[in-house]
Amino acid sequence: MLDIALRLLPVFALIALGAGVARTKLLSAEGWQGLERINYWVLFPALLFASIVSADISRGDAGRLALAVIAADVVIALAVLGARPFLRLSGPAFTSVFQGSVRWNGYVGLGLAGSLLGDAGLGLAAVAAAVLVPLNNLMSVYVLSRFAGARPASIGQTLRSIAFNPLILATVSGGLMLAAGLQPPRAVLETLDLLGRATIALGLLCVGAAMDLGPLRRAGVTVLSTAAVKLLVAPALAFGACLALGLTGAPMVAAVLCMAAPLAPSSYILARQLGGDATLAANLVTATTLLSLVTVPLALALVR
């Protein structure tokens, strides 16, 4: 387990570095927000698209990996939705709990897979991202539209939120090209590869910069129980799904890593835009990021 923790240390070191740099005021809050936007709209979609169109699906592992993470994600989503009548939460708070249970931080997930498994692991994690990104965005936008406001958002508003999401556009277009057996020109792939190389380091720095320990001190049962679902139950379900599908080795590790990744900071942005409990979402991002220092090595010890 110590060996696993040491191999994952660079990922968490970049998060800590981002937190430290943010406190030096080297960049203003607006500067960090600009970096996040570049990463979200340009760099991360480039990485996802390039990794997906270059993925090796000849062995069939990619399909089973995708099915494993979909199964784990959908089980959790249905369980949280089913538990809603028994939770003493407002509509906006419930939407943040839902996001905190199913969404994952792609920067951390791909960073962990790349650190532990190399380029092959990065490709496998990108396959997981290809199905999890659109699935989680669809579910989250629906739940926010349904429960955050006094009345549900219109179908048009919901569809617009989904249709213009850059991560969905990148994963869907990359998946379609892969399925059709098409490849972009070499120069295009090399350009996308250069862009993608910047996204993980920059994304992890932004994760650290966005962490706020102040509100976390007031975190209660809701934050801790949601974090337990995200960091412990989700990877355990992915592990079980992999076993059921006969998936082992690097694809299993990639699936568990992606499901063990902490909550994405974009959940806070989505909560703020669509009327969710943004403060609770921020607390969940910080709590899951910090707790994943312990839970990720535990999850990996299960599969290695």
LUMPA-671077 format. One record per residue (C-alpha): residue number from 0; residue in one letter; x, y negated, z negated. Coordinates in nm, 4 decimals. Example, Ala and Ser with C-alpha at 12.3 -4.5 7.8 and 13.67 -1.06 7.14 Angstrom:
// residues 2
> 0,a,1.2300,0.4500,-0.7800
> 1,s,1.3670,0.1060,-0.7140
This chain:
// residues 304
> 0,m,0.0000,0.0000,0.0000
> 1,l,0.2917,-0.2352,-0.0692
> 2,d,0.4166,-0.1735,0.2861
> 3,i,0.0750,-0.2698,0.4250
> 4,a,0.0655,-0.5873,0.2150
> 5,l,0.4136,-0.6890,0.3344
> 6,r,0.3209,-0.6376,0.6992
> 7,l,0.0114,-0.8532,0.6537
> 8,l,0.2030,-1.1220,0.4614
> 9,p,0.2792,-1.3405,0.7692
> 10,v,-0.0920,-1.3835,0.8375
> 11,f,-0.1703,-1.4987,0.4858
> 12,a,0.1507,-1.7035,0.4756
> 13,l,0.0203,-1.9100,0.7688
> 14,i,-0.3084,-1.9664,0.5852
> 15,a,-0.1159,-2.0831,0.2777
> 16,l,0.1035,-2.3051,0.4965
> 17,g,-0.2052,-2.4664,0.6474
> 18,a,-0.3407,-2.5370,0.2988
> 19,g,-0.0070,-2.6897,0.1971
> 20,v,0.0303,-2.9026,0.5085
> 21,a,-0.3248,-3.0345,0.4700
> 22,r,-0.2422,-3.1568,0.1213
> 23,t,0.0622,-3.3513,0.2440
> 24,k,-0.1692,-3.5691,0.4556
> 25,l,0.0530,-3.5094,0.7593
> 26,l,-0.2734,-3.4928,0.9507
> 27,s,-0.5939,-3.6773,0.8681
> 28,a,-0.9231,-3.4919,0.8319
> 29,e,-1.0103,-3.6117,1.1807
> 30,g,-0.6817,-3.4710,1.3102
> 31,w,-0.7573,-3.1257,1.1685
> 32,q,-1.1066,-3.1411,1.3149
> 33,g,-0.9535,-3.2202,1.6551
> 34,l,-0.7256,-2.9172,1.6294
> 35,e,-1.0242,-2.7006,1.5347
> 36,r,-1.2176,-2.8229,1.8376
> 37,i,-0.9268,-2.7520,2.0742
> 38,n,-0.8917,-2.4065,1.9260
> 39,y,-1.2648,-2.3362,1.9396
> 40,w,-1.3329,-2.4712,2.2880
> 41,v,-1.0072,-2.3911,2.4708
> 42,l,-0.7454,-2.1710,2.3027
> 43,f,-0.9531,-1.8995,2.1367
> 44,p,-1.1830,-1.8450,2.4378
> 45,a,-0.8696,-1.8139,2.6556
> 46,l,-0.7289,-1.5447,2.4248
> 47,l,-1.0563,-1.3528,2.4160
> 48,f,-1.1037,-1.3633,2.7917
> 49,a,-0.7447,-1.2637,2.8740
> 50,s,-0.7372,-0.9838,2.6159
> 51,i,-1.0683,-0.8394,2.7309
> 52,v,-0.9993,-0.8411,3.1056
> 53,s,-0.6598,-0.6779,3.0380
> 54,a,-0.7911,-0.4165,2.7939
> 55,d,-0.7237,-0.0486,2.8670
> 56,i,-1.0579,0.1319,2.8461
> 57,s,-0.9494,0.4407,3.0357
> 58,r,-0.9373,0.6645,2.7258
> 59,g,-1.2887,0.5773,2.6156
> 60,d,-1.1709,0.4495,2.2768
> 61,a,-1.2909,0.0983,2.3569
> 62,g,-1.6522,0.2077,2.3929
> 63,r,-1.6516,0.4022,2.0678
> 64,l,-1.4756,0.1173,1.8872
> 65,a,-1.7391,-0.1271,2.0099
> 66,l,-2.0158,0.1098,1.9033
> 67,a,-1.8617,0.1531,1.5565
> 68,v,-1.8437,-0.2195,1.4795
> 69,i,-2.1902,-0.2806,1.6256
> 70,a,-2.3353,-0.0052,1.4051
> 71,a,-2.1704,-0.1418,1.0901
> 72,d,-2.2750,-0.4992,1.1683
> 73,v,-2.6367,-0.4134,1.2492
> 74,v,-2.6771,-0.1970,0.9363
> 75,i,-2.5601,-0.4852,0.7184
> 76,a,-2.7793,-0.7371,0.9005
> 77,l,-3.0906,-0.5204,0.8603
> 78,a,-3.0108,-0.4528,0.4943
> 79,v,-2.9715,-0.8247,0.4166
> 80,l,-3.2900,-0.9126,0.6040
> 81,g,-3.4732,-0.6320,0.4232
> 82,a,-3.3499,-0.7590,0.0866
> 83,r,-3.4676,-1.1155,0.1497
> 84,p,-3.8043,-1.0795,-0.0325
> 85,f,-3.6163,-0.9676,-0.3449
> 86,l,-3.3560,-1.2446,-0.3412
> 87,r,-3.4314,-1.5608,-0.5336
> 88,l,-3.2871,-1.7843,-0.2658
> 89,s,-3.4148,-2.0791,-0.0685
> 90,g,-3.4394,-2.0435,0.3070
> 91,p,-3.1179,-2.2417,0.3751
> 92,a,-2.9268,-2.0466,0.1072
> 93,f,-3.0428,-1.7160,0.2525
> 94,t,-2.9139,-1.8124,0.5976
> 95,s,-2.5669,-1.8751,0.4508
> 96,v,-2.5761,-1.5416,0.2680
> 97,f,-2.6718,-1.3733,0.5955
> 98,q,-2.3841,-1.5374,0.7814
> 99,g,-2.1489,-1.4538,0.4955
> 100,s,-2.2421,-1.0869,0.5219
> 101,v,-2.2037,-1.0343,0.8965
> 102,r,-1.9746,-1.2963,1.0517
> 103,w,-1.5975,-1.2507,1.0704
> 104,n,-1.2969,-1.4767,1.1153
> 105,g,-1.1589,-1.3900,1.4568
> 106,y,-0.8309,-1.5711,1.3932
> 107,v,-0.7647,-1.3571,1.0866
> 108,g,-0.8981,-1.0357,1.2423
> 109,l,-0.6904,-1.0641,1.5592
> 110,g,-0.3911,-1.1892,1.3628
> 111,l,-0.4046,-0.8894,1.1315
> 112,a,-0.4458,-0.6445,1.4200
> 113,g,-0.1584,-0.8000,1.6116
> 114,s,0.0674,-0.8046,1.3054
> 115,l,-0.0032,-0.4423,1.2157
> 116,l,-0.0509,-0.2809,1.5587
> 117,g,0.1257,-0.5120,1.8034
> 118,d,-0.0128,-0.6087,2.1442
> 119,a,-0.2145,-0.2866,2.1655
> 120,g,-0.3893,-0.3755,1.8391
> 121,l,-0.4585,-0.7242,1.9666
> 122,g,-0.6291,-0.5756,2.2721
> 123,l,-0.8364,-0.3397,2.0580
> 124,a,-0.9407,-0.6239,1.8279
> 125,a,-1.0387,-0.8261,2.1348
> 126,v,-1.2708,-0.5419,2.2369
> 127,a,-1.4330,-0.5632,1.8930
> 128,a,-1.4580,-0.9395,1.9357
> 129,a,-1.6226,-0.8928,2.2738
> 130,v,-1.9240,-0.7337,2.1067
> 131,l,-1.9152,-0.8946,1.7607
> 132,v,-1.8908,-1.2568,1.8747
> 133,p,-2.2099,-1.2611,2.0828
> 134,l,-2.3930,-1.0277,1.8446
> 135,n,-2.3113,-1.2312,1.5338
> 136,n,-2.3863,-1.5617,1.7025
> 137,l,-2.7190,-1.4342,1.8314
> 138,m,-2.8194,-1.2999,1.4892
> 139,s,-2.6962,-1.6059,1.2997
> 140,v,-2.8648,-1.8580,1.5272
> 141,y,-3.1890,-1.6594,1.5077
> 142,v,-3.1816,-1.6378,1.1263
> 143,l,-3.0938,-2.0071,1.0891
> 144,s,-3.3646,-2.1042,1.3350
> 145,r,-3.6171,-1.8815,1.1562
> 146,f,-3.5438,-1.9523,0.7890
> 147,a,-3.3380,-2.2733,0.7472
> 148,g,-3.6041,-2.5306,0.8272
> 149,a,-3.9597,-2.5941,0.7273
> 150,r,-4.0605,-2.4361,1.0569
> 151,p,-3.8704,-2.2195,1.3067
> 152,a,-3.6716,-2.3912,1.5832
> 153,s,-3.8109,-2.3689,1.9332
> 154,i,-3.7039,-2.0907,2.1652
> 155,g,-3.5414,-2.3512,2.3906
> 156,q,-3.3263,-2.4901,2.1075
> 157,t,-3.2202,-2.1405,2.0060
> 158,l,-3.1315,-2.0419,2.3620
> 159,r,-2.9292,-2.3616,2.4164
> 160,s,-2.7283,-2.2982,2.0983
> 161,i,-2.6415,-1.9522,2.2282
> 162,a,-2.5918,-2.0298,2.5972
> 163,f,-2.3291,-2.3014,2.5429
> 164,n,-2.1223,-2.1167,2.2809
> 165,p,-1.7683,-2.0993,2.4297
> 166,l,-1.6834,-1.7722,2.2549
> 167,i,-1.9920,-1.6010,2.3943
> 168,l,-1.9172,-1.7352,2.7420
> 169,a,-1.5561,-1.6086,2.7222
> 170,t,-1.6427,-1.2619,2.5927
> 171,v,-1.9360,-1.2044,2.8262
> 172,s,-1.7478,-1.3215,3.1363
> 173,g,-1.4400,-1.1188,3.0398
> 174,g,-1.6522,-0.8106,2.9744
> 175,l,-1.8322,-0.8435,3.3069
> 176,m,-1.5039,-0.8729,3.4970
> 177,l,-1.3609,-0.5727,3.3141
> 178,a,-1.6704,-0.3651,3.3860
> 179,a,-1.6553,-0.4620,3.7534
> 180,g,-1.2863,-0.3697,3.7768
> 181,l,-1.1866,-0.7247,3.8713
> 182,q,-0.8685,-0.9040,3.7646
> 183,p,-0.7978,-1.2790,3.7790
> 184,p,-0.4884,-1.3858,3.9758
> 185,r,-0.1606,-1.3275,3.7911
> 186,a,-0.0956,-1.7008,3.7559
> 187,v,-0.4342,-1.7466,3.5877
> 188,l,-0.3702,-1.4605,3.3445
> 189,e,-0.0270,-1.5971,3.2562
> 190,t,-0.1753,-1.9412,3.1920
> 191,l,-0.4448,-1.7924,2.9702
> 192,d,-0.1815,-1.5844,2.7914
> 193,l,0.0209,-1.8976,2.7104
> 194,l,-0.2921,-2.0655,2.5746
> 195,g,-0.3871,-1.7567,2.3763
> 196,r,-0.0466,-1.7306,2.2103
> 197,a,-0.1109,-2.0621,2.0390
> 198,t,-0.4539,-1.9839,1.9034
> 199,i,-0.3819,-1.7363,1.6226
> 200,a,-0.1121,-1.9436,1.4517
> 201,l,-0.3086,-2.2658,1.4934
> 202,g,-0.6329,-2.0978,1.3877
> 203,l,-0.4768,-1.9587,1.0694
> 204,l,-0.3305,-2.3004,0.9838
> 205,c,-0.6769,-2.4531,1.0282
> 206,v,-0.8300,-2.1829,0.8065
> 207,g,-0.5899,-2.2783,0.5289
> 208,a,-0.6442,-2.6498,0.5802
> 209,a,-1.0218,-2.6077,0.5513
> 210,m,-1.0105,-2.4225,0.2187
> 211,d,-1.1445,-2.6199,-0.0782
> 212,l,-1.0894,-2.4593,-0.4163
> 213,g,-1.2997,-2.7145,-0.6046
> 214,p,-1.6486,-2.5816,-0.5248
> 215,l,-1.5244,-2.2245,-0.5643
> 216,r,-1.4837,-2.2749,-0.9390
> 217,r,-1.8614,-2.3059,-0.9592
> 218,a,-1.9220,-1.9933,-0.7537
> 219,g,-2.1653,-1.7515,-0.9051
> 220,v,-2.3258,-1.4167,-0.8429
> 221,t,-2.4480,-1.5109,-0.4935
> 222,v,-2.0978,-1.5895,-0.3674
> 223,l,-1.9336,-1.2874,-0.5289
> 224,s,-2.2009,-1.0379,-0.4218
> 225,t,-2.1992,-1.1680,-0.0632
> 226,a,-1.8186,-1.1493,-0.0584
> 227,a,-1.8388,-0.7876,-0.1772
> 228,v,-2.0706,-0.7012,0.1120
> 229,k,-1.8423,-0.8720,0.3636
> 230,l,-1.5065,-0.7483,0.2347
> 231,l,-1.5895,-0.4035,0.0942
> 232,v,-1.9155,-0.2710,0.2344
> 233,a,-1.8572,-0.3823,0.5954
> 234,p,-1.5173,-0.2113,0.6412
> 235,a,-1.6455,0.0993,0.4613
> 236,l,-1.9359,0.1200,0.7054
> 237,a,-1.6990,0.0716,0.9992
> 238,f,-1.4807,0.3522,0.8638
> 239,g,-1.7822,0.5824,0.8356
> 240,a,-1.8983,0.4929,1.1867
> 241,c,-1.5509,0.5688,1.3251
> 242,l,-1.5506,0.9085,1.1571
> 243,a,-1.8960,0.9855,1.2961
> 244,l,-1.7781,0.8906,1.6469
> 245,g,-1.4513,1.0826,1.6221
> 246,l,-1.2443,0.7646,1.6408
> 247,t,-0.9023,0.7771,1.4729
> 248,g,-0.5625,0.6082,1.4808
> 249,a,-0.5154,0.2525,1.6029
> 250,p,-0.8769,0.2049,1.7252
> 251,m,-1.0084,0.2995,1.3801
> 252,v,-0.7619,0.0642,1.2117
> 253,a,-0.8626,-0.2192,1.4460
> 254,a,-1.2333,-0.1607,1.3786
> 255,v,-1.1843,-0.1606,1.0010
> 256,l,-0.9587,-0.4685,1.0169
> 257,c,-1.2135,-0.6687,1.2136
> 258,m,-1.4943,-0.5793,0.9736
> 259,a,-1.2676,-0.6521,0.6727
> 260,a,-1.1786,-1.0023,0.7937
> 261,p,-1.3157,-1.2918,0.5850
> 262,l,-1.6003,-1.5193,0.6854
> 263,a,-1.5417,-1.7506,0.9816
> 264,p,-1.5160,-2.1264,0.9079
> 265,s,-1.7507,-2.1805,1.2037
> 266,s,-2.0305,-2.0481,0.9812
> 267,y,-2.0050,-2.3741,0.7847
> 268,i,-2.0320,-2.5760,1.1069
> 269,l,-2.3314,-2.3743,1.2228
> 270,a,-2.4999,-2.4126,0.8821
> 271,r,-2.4459,-2.7877,0.8929
> 272,q,-2.5817,-2.8177,1.2470
> 273,l,-2.8888,-2.5967,1.2046
> 274,g,-2.9978,-2.6824,0.8504
> 275,g,-2.8420,-2.4021,0.6463
> 276,d,-2.6827,-2.4386,0.3033
> 277,a,-2.3464,-2.5802,0.4154
> 278,t,-2.2038,-2.6005,0.0618
> 279,l,-2.2738,-2.2323,-0.0009
> 280,a,-2.1246,-2.1451,0.3388
> 281,a,-1.8059,-2.3376,0.2510
> 282,n,-1.7816,-2.1564,-0.0832
> 283,l,-1.8187,-1.8222,0.0942
> 284,v,-1.5468,-1.9074,0.3472
> 285,t,-1.3032,-1.9941,0.0663
> 286,a,-1.3974,-1.6981,-0.1545
> 287,t,-1.3744,-1.4359,0.1195
> 288,t,-1.0469,-1.5777,0.2521
> 289,l,-0.8812,-1.5638,-0.0897
> 290,l,-1.0268,-1.2276,-0.1912
> 291,s,-0.9249,-1.0724,0.1414
> 292,l,-0.5645,-1.0932,0.0184
> 293,v,-0.6574,-0.7971,-0.2020
> 294,t,-0.9379,-0.6281,-0.0114
> 295,v,-0.7705,-0.6014,0.3323
> 296,p,-0.4806,-0.3890,0.2007
> 297,l,-0.7355,-0.1767,0.0139
> 298,a,-0.9378,-0.1237,0.3317
> 299,l,-0.6277,-0.0308,0.5282
> 300,a,-0.5149,0.2125,0.2596
> 301,l,-0.8429,0.3926,0.3262
> 302,v,-0.7647,0.4571,0.6932
> 303,r,-0.3859,0.5038,0.6980
